[in-house]
Each structure stands twice: as C-alpha cells, then as structure tokens.
C-alpha cells in the first residue's frame, strides 16, 4: 500500500499520459471492488470517529489531537481511558497509525471514485445529486483525488450533465469542472476536447445568476489556456453576454470574473472589435492609443463603421477617444487620416461632443485638414468640412454658452475659412455655408455677422445663382441671416435687379420651404428705393399672395403634407405629422366597406380593390387614409431626420396603422416602406418619450412571427441596452419584447430567467 500511495500521490513527469493511465488502472484493479471497514485502532476513544491526526499521550493511549486538546482545555488531567495522570505538554504524533489510516482512506477513495460513475447515469435525480456532492467533496479535499477523477474519465460525463433539466445537477457539474480545470492545462484541454463542451458552458452565461456565475468562473479559468481563449471569443454571442454581465448588480464576483475574462479575450483584435460593438470600449481605446499602426487602423475603422447611439458616442468622448483620433487625423498616412476623420464625423454629431472638441482645443487640427486636404483624396477635405459643420451646429445648443473658447480663434481663421467657398467643390461649399449659418445663430452671432457681412454678401449674391440646389439653398439662408439688422448700404450696394429676379425665381420654383422663407426674408429686409421698383417689376406681389394664401380645406392637409414633410422646416413637419395622426385615427370608421358579390361574383365585373390596411375602400378626401395618400414614405423619411419632435410626431402617425385589428396588414405596409429599421434606430435616440413610442411600436410589430425573425437580431443590442439604462417602464417593455422578439440560437437569450 505504501507503494500505491507513493506512486499515485505525486505527479510523475517522466511518465507519458498513456503510461500514467495504465499504471493507475493496474493499481486500482489490484485493490478489488469493495471498500474495507476501518480497524478498531483507527477510531478515537473520545469522538468515536476515524482519526485524522492521531497523537499518543504519556499514558500510551492514542486520541484525535483536537479531541484530547479539548479534554485538557476543559481542566481534565487524567487519561480518558486509564484515569492515570497525564502531562498535557506531552503529545507525540502517532505517525505509523496516521500513515495506516491514510492508506486505508486512499484505498477506499480510489474504489469509491471508480464506482460512482455509473451512478451519474441514474434516472434518479437525487442519486445523481448525492453522487456529485460526494465527488465534489473528494475533489476539494485533495489534488490527488482530482487526478484520479480525471484518470477515471469523468470529464465527458460531467459535460454531458450540463444539459440536464435539473438546475442543481447542472450547477454541481459546473463546479466540478471548475475544480478540475484549476489543476492545469492538461485538464483544460481535456474539457475543450469534449464535443460542444465550451459552447455548452458559454450558454450558461444567459441563465440565472447562480449558473452564469459558475459558468463565467469556469470560462475564466479555461481562458488561461491560449488555445481555449481563442475559441471562447469565437462563440457566437459570448462576448456580448460577458459585457452585459459587467453591469450586473446581483453579484459583484460574477461581474469581476466577466471583466477579467474579457481582458483575457482582448489579446485578439477580433474580440476587441466584438466588445466595442457590445458597447465595451476600454480594450479598443487602449489599442487606439498605444497599438501598432496596423492595429490602430483596425480599431479606427471599427469606430468609423459602428452604428452608435448618441449616449455611447458621448461615453467614448468621456473615455478619452478624442486625443488618439486627433493624433491620427494628423498622421502622415492618408488612409489613416481618412479613417480617423470618418470616426470623428460619426462621433461629432452629438452636440456635447462638438463642444468637447472646441473646449479641448482640437479645432486647429481639423481646420488644418480642411485647408490642406490632400488633392489625391478629395473626400478627406469633405470629411473635415462635415466634422467642423457638426461642431458649428453644436454651438447652437443650449450648453454652448458654457464654452468660453470660440469655434474659430481669430479673424484670420474666420476670413480664411470663408474664402474657401470660392475654392472648393459644392459638397464642401455647402458645409462651409452651414458652418457660418450656425455661427450666426450661436453665442457669438452678432460678432460673426458684423465681421463677415461686408465680405460675405457679394459672394452670397453670386451663389444664389448656383446650379447646385444644396449650395444655393444654404447660401440663401446665410444671406438672410446677414441681411437682418445690417447696414442698408451694404445691401443697396450688392443687391441689384438680377439678384431680385433670382430671389423671386427661387420663391416660385424652389422645393425647399426654408429656402423660400429665407428668400422672402431677404426681400423683406431690403431697403426701399430702386429695389422696391425692381420688386414690383418682377411681380413680387402675386408671388407673395400665392405663397401666403389660406383657406385650405382640412381634407387637403394630406396633400399639403408632401411639401411639408419633404421640404418643410422641422416644426412644419411636426405639425403636419400630428395632423396626419389625428386624421388617420378616423380612417377605419370612414373606410367604405367593399360591396358584396353574389355567389357567382367571378362571372361579374371585377371586384373593387380595398385598402391593404383598412380592408375597405379608402378615398383620401373622405377617409384620410395615409396609405391611399401615399403619405407612409414621407413619414418614414421624417423618422430618419435629426429633429426628435418631428420624428415622434411621424411615429405617432405610423402607429395608427398597426392599431388593433390592423396589426398584421399595417405591419406589412411598414415593412414594405422600410419603416421598421428606422424605428429600431430610434431606440438609441436621446429622447425618452421617443424611445418609449419606438418600444411600443416594436412590441406590436414583433407579435408578427415573420417580422420577429427578420428584425429580432437587429434590435437585440439596443433593447438590451434599454433593459440596463432605461426607465423602469422602458426596462419592463424592452424585456418583454426580448422575451418574444428574439429567435436566434439559445445562447443569445439575454434575459436572466430560468430555462
């Protein structure tokens, strides 16, 4: 027996795995199949239990150390067996007996471990649970016992138990695999080599906190093997689930393990990208700041291509993304400049980020990019113009007054930027005009207007005749800003008869309501005199009367909507959409039923074709039907615009199409109009009210199985984000949508609910 313990109690590096298995089974088979009862000498006379640390007293009797020490502590000084006086300081370890007890226990444990595997296949759940509990106690007791469990090939059996319907069986199997995985790479590899083992473990991340906690601890241990770590990152949805666990309030240890596991997975760039797409940006930002050129390029491209909500764009700025991006924008490599500029273009759409760029003094690098954009890459200059335009628009935000630094540092920058209008293509011209239009509405509006009015008006007069509609419209709007409260002499000097005729032509031919309004504003600001005569000669009164005419009948609001939704101001679009929503609520009642036919209707005249939503005959003038009025497309178009008030009003109108019995047919109309993608994107907007209405719409839409299957994966990330950061009512609704609105593999079921 001494030889057995010597052989099995230590790792023998000289033995191959096959030799180790062979020697183990030779020894185990030599022991028989039945455990031996303990000898009488193994029992402690005080406790009646088998001793662990037997010691001999001065009376020659042997007791369990803890028991005899307690006997002395209670004031006894006589031997419990012989009643002879004892010297409490004299306790000699009984090494021979201790060795015999250990040999006996190891022999029985080896037989026990060998015999328990069959019990784990039992149909009796209690027997399986008890056997797993006993096996776990042995594995926790000694490393050697864990080695025997591995040699007995328990790992495949434990992996198979992970699919059990009993939660306690699954949890005990996970706990045992964790104990075995901690013993080294060999055991980790053995776990991985069991078919579907790592995938099965990863699926537990989406279960209740108890199971997910065990799973993340096991995956963390397994990830210490490079090969397994690489595999874990490739499991579909695993990275996303780990990111969701970071914000878990239920168990700090699980969140800590998830964080450590993500750090291990972050050794691979593809995992870093997956983390960023799940809104965990720390590894990406680290590589962006200190990675090699190739790695920086990959991370910057990822940022540029990601579709981020305004919230996470702001989070990125707060996490320090601006400094590395500004450095990359100034890089000598044109492609690096380009991808960095694209990333900044995306992030600069949030007003707070635009103000952040000004506050951090980063405008110089962007202006330099605009002034010196490479001739071999014209899109670089255009991107710079768009970024600066976004920043300029941010200065019209309510928070802009808190920023002390101006958009442009000095007069030279102002005039240098404006001079580019005559030197750049239309796309850049349009942006520069919008930059100055924004500055003329920002905190320094009066100062900017006074500085550029003399220089700008002659240029804008010429641009009013520009063939590019976007350039012309922005020129007219800036012209109007500068014509307000300005010097009549400047207008008289530069506005001639040709300019008047151009403005009148714009008023009669433009499709842009804001451009028409600006043209009218310029005319209203012109000084009297010769200009007045030119206006009358140009027929200004009939034109103005035509524009200002009223008395339109309510039913024609639907037709007027096209002009308002495609070309109107944000406020006009909002009012028009609200009107449409009010009219559309009555459409079902006002829709005329289709005339019934006789039994042989197929022989009669063609049947009337009903409205696909209201199932009756809809006439715009009498039923105010959005579908018949072709108003769905422009409403969907408004959902994609930046003004949140107009978006919300348009969504209210579209919701009337999927109310009650109209759900199935109305959802098909929305799908055909590409409205569902636009509604999903609204989940990431900054308006809580609009988010709530988008959730309400999706809750209805995802009742339709085909649409649930088609759009569920697109919506999942935004819905999960709302379950973590939304209001209480939004969290509940988002969770409900996820529960019935998601259909991919089980690993992607993100609700922490029982299976």
Secondary structure, DSSP 8 states (H G I E B T S, - for coil): -HHHHHHHSS--TTS-HHHHHHHHHHHHHTT-SS-----GGGB-TTT-SB-SSEEE-TTS-EEEHHHHHHHHHTT--B-TTT--B--TT--EE-HHHHHHHHHHHHHHHHHHHHHHGGGGG-S-HHHHHHHHHHHHHHHHH-HHHHHHHHHTTHHHHHHHHTT-S-HHHHHHHHHHHHHHHTT-HHHHHHHHHSTTHHHHHHHGGGS-HHHHHHHHHHHHHHTTSHHHHHHHHHSTTHHHHHHHHHT-SS-HHHHHHHHHHHHHHTTSHHHHHHHHHTT--HHHHHHHHHS-HHHHHHHHHHHHH----HHHHHHHHHTTHHHHHHHHHT-S-HHHHHHHHHHHHHHTTSHHHHHHHHHTT-HHHHHHHHHT--TT-HHHHHHHHHHHHHHHHHTTSGGGGG--S-SSSSHHHHHHHHHGGGTS-HHHHHHHHHHHHHHTTSTTHHHHHHHHHHHHHHHHHHHTT-SSHHHHHHHHHHHHHHHTT--HHHHHHH--HHHHHHHHHHHHH-S-HHHHHHHHHHHHHS-SSHHHHHHHHTTHHHHHHHHH-----GGGHHHHHHHHHHHS-HHHHHHHHHHHHHHHTTHHHHSB------TTGGGSS------TTTSSB--HHHH--TTTTT-HHHHHHHHTSS-HHHHHHHHHHHHGGGSGGGHHHHHHHHHHTTHHHHHHHGGGSS-HHHHHHHHHHHHHHTTSHHHHHHHHHHHHHHHHHHHHHS-HHHHHHHHHHHHHS--S-GGG--S----
